């Protein structure tokens, strides 16, 4: 599909047809980038997308252990009162 760049202030924009927006699953916020000389507009992903699955897989591989040994502090030496 060919389209034209439209002037938006000092920038340029592209109007996306409603059918293209629906087919790509785009919402109000998108990811914009350049890959191999092409402008790529993609669905915005949440910041922590996939973290839960990655944590489960790490736990299954027994890779979710502490990297450093816990250090004793003065808080560990006396009983706390609440």
C-alpha positions in Angstrom: 0.0 0.0 0.0 1.4 3.4 -1.0 0.7 6.5 1.0 2.1 10.0 1.4 3.9 11.7 4.3 1.8 14.6 5.6 3.2 17.7 7.2 2.6 18.0 11.0 4.4 21.1 12.2 8.1 20.6 11.5 7.6 16.8 11.4 6.0 14.4 8.9 3.3 11.8 9.6 1.6 8.9 8.0 -2.1 8.3 8.2 -2.9 4.6 9.0 -6.2 3.2 7.7 -8.5 1.8 10.3 -8.2 -1.7 8.9 -4.4 -1.6 9.2 -4.6 -0.4 12.8 -7.0 -3.2 13.6 -5.0 -5.9 11.8 -1.8 -4.9 13.6 -3.6 -4.6 17.0 -2.4 -1.1 17.5 -3.7 1.1 20.3 -3.0 4.7 21.3 0.6 4.0 22.2 3.0 2.3 19.7 6.7 1.4 19.4 8.5 3.2 16.6 11.9 2.1 15.3 14.0 1.7 12.2 15.2 -1.7 11.1 17.2 -2.4 7.9 16.1 1.0 6.4 12.4 0.5 7.1 10.3 2.4 9.6 8.6 -0.1 11.9 5.5 0.7 13.9 4.5 -2.1 16.4 2.2 -2.6 19.3 3.6 -1.2 22.5 4.7 -3.8 24.9 4.4 -3.4 28.7 7.7 -2.8 30.5 7.7 -6.1 32.3 6.1 -8.2 29.6 7.3 -11.8 29.8 9.0 -11.4 33.3 6.7 -13.8 35.0 7.4 -16.6 32.4 11.1 -15.9 32.6 11.1 -16.1 36.4 9.2 -19.5 36.2 11.7 -20.9 33.8 14.6 -19.7 35.9 13.1 -21.3 38.9 12.6 -24.6 37.0 16.3 -24.5 36.1 17.2 -23.8 39.7 18.7 -20.5 38.5 16.9 -18.2 41.0 19.4 -18.3 43.8 21.1 -15.4 45.4 24.3 -14.3 43.8 25.9 -13.1 47.0 25.8 -14.7 50.4 23.6 -12.7 52.8 25.6 -10.5 55.2 24.8 -10.3 58.9 23.9 -6.8 60.1 23.2 -5.3 63.5 19.5 -5.7 62.7 20.0 -9.5 62.8 21.6 -9.5 66.2 18.6 -8.4 68.4 15.0 -9.3 68.6 12.7 -6.8 66.9 9.7 -5.3 68.7 6.6 -4.3 66.7 
